Every structure is written in C-alpha cells, then in structure tokens.
C-alpha cells in the first residue's frame, strides 16, 4: 500500500507508518538503501524517528545521524542531520 494512501485512510498514523514514511523520505534524500532506525517515539503530538544512514564523504564512508519529525497526518515537519 502506498504511503500517500495510508495517510488519507487514517486520522492518526501508527509507529510502523511513521517509520515507513521516514525510511522512504531518507532513501530518496540520501540516495541510499541502508537506513538504520534506532527509535520511533510519539511526543507532543508528533512522531520522532531517529537513526543512522551511511554517506560518502570524498570517497570515505561515514555514518550520519538523523532525526525526522512527522506530524499525525504523516507530513514531515522537520529533519536534522549530523555526522557521527
């Protein structure tokens, strides 16, 4: 089932849906298939998805930490990235 369809079917999204939205967003934005989710938590009416993904910095592999904030309707509200 496509994510956009899930967004319109549910009034509030689940933990699994929040994680799936974040993974699909990160795969497109970071151009990688390897996304490691460490936590998914609901706080103050939003979902916070945290984890790491690999990046290539001038030919050297690095890990990048991310945090994706998703609202109850499934829209990404903010992102934060930092090198480990």
C-alpha positions in Angstrom: 0.0 0.0 0.0 1.4 3.4 -0.9 2.2 5.8 1.9 0.0 8.6 0.5 -3.0 6.3 0.6 -2.2 5.3 4.2 -2.0 9.0 5.1 -5.5 9.7 3.8 -7.1 6.5 5.3 -6.1 7.0 8.9 -6.7 10.0 11.1 -3.6 9.3 13.1 -0.6 7.3 11.9 0.9 4.3 13.7 4.5 3.7 14.8 5.1 1.5 11.7 3.7 4.0 9.3 5.8 6.8 10.8 8.9 4.6 10.4 8.0 3.8 6.8 7.4 7.4 5.9 10.9 8.4 7.4 12.7 5.5 5.6 11.1 6.3 2.2 12.0 10.0 2.6 15.6 9.3 3.6 16.1 6.8 0.8 15.2 9.5 -1.7 17.0 12.3 0.0 20.3 10.5 0.8 20.2 8.2 -2.2 20.8 5.0 -0.1 19.0 1.8 0.6 20.6 1.3 4.0 18.6 3.1 6.7 19.0 2.0 10.4 16.2 3.1 12.6 17.1 3.2 16.3 14.0 4.7 17.9 10.4 5.8 17.0 8.6 7.7 19.7 5.5 9.8 19.9 5.9 13.1 21.8 3.8 16.2 22.0 1.6 15.1 19.1 4.4 14.3 16.6 6.4 11.2 15.8 10.2 11.4 16.2 12.2 8.9 14.2 15.9 8.6 14.9 18.7 6.5 13.4 21.7 6.4 11.2 22.5 6.1 7.5 25.8 5.8 5.6 27.1 8.6 3.5 30.2 9.0 1.2 32.4 12.0 2.0 35.0 12.4 -0.6 35.4 8.7 -1.1 35.4 7.8 2.6 32.4 6.1 4.2 30.9 7.9 7.2 27.8 7.4 9.3 25.3 10.2 9.6 22.7 10.5 12.5 19.3 11.7 11.6 16.1 12.8 13.3 12.8 13.1 11.3 9.8 14.8 12.9 6.4 13.6 11.4 3.0 15.0 12.3 -0.1 13.0 13.0 -1.2 13.3 9.4 2.0 11.8 8.1 3.7 15.0 6.9 7.4 15.6 7.6 7.7 18.7 9.7 11.5 18.9 10.1 14.7 17.0 9.8 18.1 17.1 11.5 21.3 15.5 10.3 24.8 15.3 11.9 28.0 13.4 11.3 28.9 10.8 13.9 
